[in-house]
Amino acid sequence: MYTPAIVFAREKLSIIDQTRLPRRLEYIELHSIPQTCTAINQLKIRGAPALGIVAAYSLYLAAKTLRPARYELFKKQLDDSYRRLLATRPTAVNLKYALDRMKKIYNNPDGHNISRIRKLLLAEAREIHLQDHHACQQIGEHGLQLVSNPCTILTHCNTGSLATGGWGTALGVIYAAVEKGYKIHVYVTETRPLGQGARLTYWELLHNKIPCTLIVDSCAGFLMQQHKVDLVLFGADRIARNGDVANKIGSYSLASLARVHRIPCYAAAPASTFDLSIAAGKQIPIEERNGKEILQFYNYNNNLLPFIRLYNPAFDITPARLLTGIITDQGIIKQPLAGEIKKLFKSN
Ligand code: MRU
């Protein structure tokens, strides 16, 4: 049903270059840490879970090519790769989640046999990938209970197979409903400034022959006012202990509008997106990207550019109180989210 964004086969890591979509479906190989870091910075690969998976495989490939004389040197070089990968994008906690798992392996207290550590690193990267695949499946299955038949769903950014190791989180719920034969219509927000909705989600849905309509971000309120939206679903880049959700800029506006119009609004995310070290959303680092991304369609003369003030945060925080709930791979949690999150992670 879907085209995988990340393929690891015959010791080679390939990703779909998402900057080429929807015009071209092209896989590129990532051979080194600097190459992976550039690909992440340029959003050739993006989406919180996908970032973690790619970082894990890249760290393994780095471990494979290093030829250190001693374990201490090997570890030092991997620590450096860890830091470089982690610094690429600050908001998506899945990057840290995956890198920390890899670090735990190469810090192996049971012995410093480098070739054994390499094998374990590969197994861990594969496991991170596979677990995300399963988590997406589970999110889809749990989310199904929130979907009526027929249902019109509004979604934001891209949370599908291009953003994860499976069929997606919020989009996973949509795929699960379609697979069950539900009559679904999806409103896809453009997702300014980089058009992850227009370029990626719309492409995925077209590819899967799922009925959908593209709207500009600012059309969402009008659609809701006309009773054209039954459910709002988006993903998450990091979820704080109190249930505040960092996600693509515009998610907060959508949740606020959904509240005004009494439409259920859910974030969908695997356990790896929860950051229990963070009490509330205001502590989540928000990536600010080059303001030029905002201006790409507007034909300003270069000589005017220095006079234009730009502010381009890539994410915002939806306060927990604006969400009806969160769809996780372990089940759906509803209000009060803080208590439910505590319970969820206690039982794990
Ligand atoms: O800047 P991006 O494209 O990486 O932002 C992605 C999002 O905000 C997604 O909604 C989020 O990572 C969840 S993906 C399952």
Residues whose N, C-alpha, C, O or C-beta is under 5 A from the ligand:
A	BS01	MRU	R46 G47 A48 H156 C157 N158 T159 A163 T169 Q196 G235 A236 D237 N247 K248
